[in-house]
Amino acid sequence: MTVDATPAAAAGPGDPFLSVRDLRIHFDTDDGLVKSVDGVSFDLARGRTLGIVGESGSGKSVTSLGIMGLHRSKRARIGGEIWLDGEELVAAHPDRVRRLRGRSMAMIFQDPLTAMHPYYTVGAQIIEAFRVHNPAASKKQARVRAIEMLDRVGIPQPDRRVDDYPHQFSGGMRQRAMIAMALVNDPSLLIADEPTTALDVTVQAQILDLIRDLQREFGSAVIIITHDLGVVAELADDILVMYGGRCVERGSAVDLFDAPEHPYTWGLLGSMPRLDRPLQDRLVPVRGTPPSLINVPSGCAFHPRCPYAELTGGRSHGERPELVETTPGHFAACHLPADERGRIFAEQIAPKL
């Protein structure tokens, strides 16, 4: 990941489809400036899946809404660059972003019951999403397309259920309908914000399988926003770990699960139940609470909760660590020397995972 690279006009075959550079999303509030996202950068290619993980309040969803161009209130301050297929979106006119939203990029929201309008049928909402970007299509053609999409995401009897209202669908079926609406225009970028929240484990597995199958079919770039490392282990090619509005670690899923570099990532992995090996100890949560994004701790934002902060000679308290490449394609923002992190992980962390 080259943080200072700036894509030019059109993304070529080897260029990332989505490139986020130093994204900052701050909000003016009565209590002060909320730094929800404070300098996040990453790339994503077509056909790849990026998992963005972290606790509630880490900036995951704000990042995804920023990519979709949904922070347009007067209280929002947005900086940095978002390049989608060679086109910069932060400085683009809102009308242009609106035309891209739904066609080139789409989002599956966390709660489909509130994301879908309760007074319109599921089919009517999918039809509207299709006709907005295909004005030449007739209502009959759009209805056929809606039924086709409901069938593709596994809704039984789609020709009948297309006329049902959101409250007549189960939670898993509503999420499938939301996926159908997001994919009705074959977008090249799909963002799924906590797509399996409040679903039972069997339905969760079905939804994850559906997203994976549809990605293979459409060749989309996919971002999964979640706090569940089990979800990213299932789907993601690469993982970005956020804390306090910043990226603290980024790399391939294999690297982050087999050789994580940041103490916060160690904490997340240590609090995740494992079914592939005997449980030797109780799960250990990350101690403390996430920081206020109005008063982010000085230095490393994680230092009040970090068991190893005192090993940095005071740097963690007063100096913010930069994201540094530790091994090819693997980045971490930590003041602990790489060899010290390796020793701690091998001796203290890995035996418990």
LODO-274536 format. One record per residue (C-alpha): residue in three letters; x, y, z. Coordinates in steps of 0.1 Angstrom, whole numbers, always signed. Layout:
  residu     xx     yy     zz
     ala      X      Y      Z
...
# end
This chain:
  residu     xx     yy     zz
     met     +0     +0     +0
     thr    +16    +33    -11
     val     -2    +60     +8
     asp     +9    +89    -14
     ala     +0    +73    -47
     thr    -27    +93    -66
     pro    -46    +75    -94
     ala    -49    +93   -127
     ala    -78    +95   -151
     ala    -89    +59   -156
     ala    -80    +28   -136
     gly    -61     +4   -157
     pro    -60    -34   -155
     gly    -34    -34   -127
     asp    -48     -4   -108
     pro    -71     -6    -78
     phe   -108     -1    -86
     leu   -113    +18    -53
     ser    -85    +39    -38
     val    -90    +58     -6
     arg    -63    +83     +4
     asp    -59   +100    +38
     leu    -97   +101    +42
     arg   -109   +124    +71
     ile   -145   +128    +81
     his   -150   +151   +111
     phe   -183   +164   +125
     asp   -190   +197   +143
     thr   -211   +191   +173
     asp   -222   +211   +204
     asp   -197   +191   +224
     gly   -168   +196   +201
     leu   -152   +182   +169
     val   -158   +145   +164
     lys   -130   +129   +144
     ser   -148    +99   +132
     val   -123    +90   +105
     asp    -89   +106   +108
     gly    -66    +97    +79
     val    -75    +63    +65
     ser    -60    +49    +33
     phe    -65    +17    +14
     asp    -68     +1    -21
     leu    -93    -25    -33
     ala    -92    -43    -66
     arg   -121    -58    -85
     gly   -130    -93    -74
     arg   -113    -88    -40
     thr   -129    -85     -6
     leu   -117    -61    +21
     gly   -129    -66    +57
     ile   -129    -35    +79
     val   -131    -45   +116
     gly   -131    -28   +150
     glu   -153    -21   +180
     ser   -184     +1   +178
     gly   -173    +37   +174
     ser   -141    +30   +156
     gly   -151    +47   +124
     lys   -160    +17   +102
     ser   -195    +27    +92
     val   -186    +64    +88
     thr   -159    +53    +64
     ser   -183    +33    +43
     leu   -209    +61    +42
     gly   -182    +85    +32
     ile   -173    +63     +2
     met   -210    +63     -8
     gly   -212   +101     -5
     leu   -238   +101    +22
     his   -222   +127    +45
     arg   -234   +159    +29
     ser   -247   +177    +60
     lys   -232   +211    +69
     arg   -217   +197   +101
     ala   -196   +172    +82
     arg   -160   +181    +72
     ile   -146   +157    +46
     gly   -110   +157    +34
     gly    -87   +134    +15
     glu    -95   +116    -17
     ile   -117    +87    -28
     trp   -110    +74    -63
     leu   -136    +50    -79
     asp   -124    +36   -112
     gly   -102    +66   -118
     glu   -128    +92   -108
     glu   -124   +113    -76
     leu   -155   +115    -55
     val   -148   +138    -25
     ala   -145   +169    -48
     ala   -172   +157    -72
     his   -206   +174    -75
     pro   -232   +156    -53
     asp   -254   +150    -84
     arg   -225   +130   -100
     val   -220   +110    -69
     arg   -258   +103    -68
     arg   -257    +90   -103
     leu   -228    +66    -94
     arg   -246    +55    -62
     gly   -267    +25    -70
     arg   -251    +18   -104
     ser   -213    +18    -99
     met   -214    +14    -61
     ala   -241     +1    -38
     met   -245     -6     -1
     ile   -262    -33    +21
     phe   -273    -15    +52
     gln   -271    -29    +87
     asp   -308    -31    +95
     pro   -329    -38    +64
     leu   -362    -32    +83
     thr   -353     +5    +89
     ala   -334     +8    +56
     met   -364     -3    +35
     his   -395    +19    +34
     pro   -424     +3    +54
     tyr   -452    +18    +32
     tyr   -439     +4     -2
     thr   -437    -32    -13
     val   -403    -48    -16
     gly   -408    -52    -53
     ala   -417    -15    -57
     gln   -385     -4    -40
     ile   -363    -27    -61
     ile   -382    -15    -92
     glu   -375    +21    -83
     ala   -338    +14    -77
     phe   -336     -1   -111
     arg   -356    +26   -130
     val   -336    +55   -115
     his   -306    +42   -134
     asn   -325    +27   -164
     pro   -351    +54   -173
     ala   -358    +38   -206
     ala   -370     +6   -189
     ser   -408     +1   -187
     lys   -425     -8   -154
     lys   -431    -43   -167
     gln   -394    -48   -176
     ala   -384    -34   -142
     arg   -408    -58   -124
     val   -393    -87   -143
     arg   -359    -76   -133
     ala   -370    -73    -96
     ile   -385   -109    -97
     glu   -353   -122   -113
     met   -331   -106    -86
     leu   -353   -119    -57
     asp   -350   -154    -73
     arg   -313   -150    -76
     val   -308   -142    -39
     gly   -329   -172    -29
     ile   -364   -157    -21
     pro   -389   -185    -25
     gln   -419   -178    -49
     pro   -404   -144    -60
     asp   -433   -137    -84
     arg   -456   -136    -54
     arg   -433   -122    -27
     val   -424    -93    -49
     asp   -457    -77    -38
     asp   -451    -82     -1
     tyr   -441    -55    +24
     pro   -409    -55    +44
     his   -426    -65    +76
     gln   -439    -97    +59
     phe   -404   -109    +54
     ser   -383   -126    +81
     gly   -350   -110    +91
     gly   -329   -132    +68
     met   -354   -127    +39
     arg   -353    -89    +44
     gln   -315    -90    +42
     arg   -317   -110    +10
     ala   -341    -85     -4
     met   -317    -57     +5
     ile   -290    -75    -13
     ala   -312    -79    -44
     met   -319    -41    -43
     ala   -282    -34    -40
     leu   -272    -56    -69
     val   -301    -48    -92
     asn   -279    -26   -114
     asp   -248    -48   -113
     pro   -226    -24    -93
     ser   -188    -28    -94
     leu   -184    -20    -57
     leu   -206    -35    -30
     ile   -203    -23     +6
     ala   -220    -46    +33
     asp   -223    -29    +67
     glu   -227    -56    +94
     pro   -247    -78    +69
     thr   -253   -106    +94
     thr   -262    -86   +126
     ala   -292    -99   +145
     leu   -294   -130   +123
     asp   -291   -165   +137
     val   -260   -185   +128
     thr   -276   -206   +102
     val   -290   -176    +83
     gln   -257   -158    +88
     ala   -239   -186    +70
     gln   -264   -185    +42
     ile   -260   -147    +37
     leu   -222   -150    +37
     asp   -224   -177    +11
     leu   -248   -156    -10
     ile   -225   -126     -9
     arg   -195   -148    -19
     asp   -214   -164    -48
     leu   -228   -131    -61
     gln   -193   -116    -60
     arg   -180   -144    -81
     glu   -209   -139   -105
     phe   -206   -101   -108
     gly   -168    -98   -102
     ser   -175    -69    -78
     ala   -151    -54    -53
     val   -166    -60    -18
     ile   -161    -42    +15
     ile   -174    -60    +46
     ile   -179    -38    +76
     thr   -181    -58   +108
     his   -169    -63   +144
     asp   -171   -101   +139
     leu   -137   -116   +130
     gly   -154   -148   +121
     val   -172   -130    +92
     val   -140   -116    +78
     ala   -122   -150    +82
     glu   -150   -164    +60
     leu   -150   -138    +33
     ala   -121   -113    +33
     asp    -89   -114    +12
     asp    -75    -84    +31
     ile    -83    -69    +65
     leu    -81    -34    +78
     val    -83    -29   +116
     met    -96     +4   +128
     tyr    -93    +20   +162
     gly   -102    +56   +172
     gly   -109    +66   +137
     arg    -76    +54   +123
     cys    -61    +23   +107
     val    -39     +5   +132
     glu    -32    -26   +110
     arg    -37    -37    +75
     gly    -27    -68    +55
     ser    -39   -100    +40
     ala    -63   -121    +60
     val    -37   -148    +63
     asp    -11   -124    +78
     leu    -36   -109   +103
     phe    -48   -142   +115
     asp    -14   -160   +116
     ala    +10   -132   +125
     pro     -9   -101   +137
     glu    +14    -72   +146
     his     -7    -48   +167
     pro    -17    -53   +203
     tyr    -53    -43   +195
     thr    -55    -70   +169
     trp    -42    -94   +195
     gly    -70    -84   +218
     leu    -96    -89   +191
     leu    -84   -123   +182
     gly    -81   -133   +219
     ser   -118   -124   +225
     met   -130   -145   +195
     pro   -142   -181   +203
     arg   -125   -208   +183
     leu   -142   -241   +173
     asp   -112   -256   +155
     arg    -92   -264   +187
     pro    -98   -272   +224
     leu   -106   -241   +245
     gln    -78   -239   +271
     asp    -86   -206   +288
     arg   -115   -183   +292
     leu   -120   -157   +265
     val   -103   -124   +275
     pro   -120    -92   +264
     val   -100    -61   +254
     arg    -98    -43   +287
     gly   -112     -8   +291
     thr   -136    +10   +267
     pro   -131    +26   +232
     pro   -120    +62   +233
     ser   -142    +93   +228
     leu   -137   +105   +192
     ile   -140   +141   +206
     asn   -112   +136   +230
     val    -90   +109   +214
     pro    -60   +101   +237
     ser    -27   +117   +228
     gly     +0    +96   +212
     cys    -12    +61   +204
     ala    -50    +62   +209
     phe    -48    +26   +222
     his    -23    +33   +249
     pro    -47    +36   +278
     arg    -59     +0   +271
     cys    -26    -14   +259
     pro     -8    -39   +282
     tyr    +26    -30   +265
     ala    +24     +8   +264
     glu    +50    +11   +292
     leu    +76     -8   +270
     thr    +78    +21   +245
     gly    +97    +45   +267
     gly    +68    +70   +269
     arg    +64    +73   +231
     ser    +29    +57   +232
     his    +17    +85   +255
     gly    +30   +115   +234
     glu    +38   +104   +199
     arg    +12    +90   +174
     pro    +26    +60   +156
     glu    +26    +60   +118
     leu    +14    +31    +97
     val    +46    +13    +87
     glu    +51    -17    +64
     thr    +66    -45    +86
     thr    +66    -73    +60
     pro    +56    -70    +23
     gly    +19    -59    +22
     his    +15    -60    +60
     phe    +13    -26    +78
     ala    +10    -17   +115
     ala    +10    +15   +136
     cys    +28     +6   +168
     his    +57    +20   +188
     leu    +69    -15   +199
     pro    +99    -26   +178
     ala    +90    -53   +153
     asp   +112    -79   +169
     glu    +97    -72   +204
     arg    +62    -76   +189
     gly    +72   -109   +174
     arg    +86   -121   +207
     ile    +55   -111   +226
     phe    +32   -127   +201
     ala    +51   -159   +199
     glu    +55   -163   +237
     gln    +24   -148   +252
     ile     -3   -144   +225
     ala     -1   -172   +200
     pro     -3   -201   +226
     lys    -37   -187   +237
     leu    -52   -183   +203
# end
